């Protein structure tokens, strides 16, 4: 991945790239990224904080 500042600027300026962040108790727990390419073909990326999900499953 690009350095964070370059990555943010790339997404911010690219009209075919969408990003959603998920927070729980003000902590980031996931991100969804969608990139639309030619002919409306795209890529989807899901990134989750597994540690947060495991703690929720065991009730901690």
N, C-alpha and C positions, 0 to 999 in steps of 0.2 A: 504494500500500500504506500502511496505517496506520503510524504510528511503531512501532518494533519492540516496545516494551513493551505498547502497546495491542493489537497484533496477537497477541502471545503470550497475553495475558490472554483475548482473544476465543476463541482456539483451545482454551486450557486449560479454559474454562468451557462450551464448546459440545460436547455429547455427539454431535453429528452431524458433527463435523469431525475428521479424522485426519491425522496428519503423521508422516513418517519422514524422517530425515536420513541421508545417506550420507557417510562419511568415508574418506579414504585418507591414511595417514601423519599422522593427527590433523588433517587439513585437510578442511573441508567441500567435497564435490565434487558434491552433488546433494540434491534434496529432492523428495518425493512428497507431494502434498496431495490428500485426498479429502473432499468435502463431500456428505453424503447429504441430499437434499431430500424433499419430500412424495412419497408413493407410491413410495419407494425409487428415485427418479430422482436422479442425482448428477452431480457435476462432478469431474474429475480434472485435476490440474496436475502436470507434470513439469518440474523446473528443473535443468539440468546446468551445470557449469563446463566450457565448451567448451575453454578453454585447457588444462585438465588432460587432457581426452580427446585433444586434438591431440598433446600431448607424448607420451602413451602410444603413439599410432599411429606416430610417427616415432622412437620409442625414446630420447627425451631425458629 
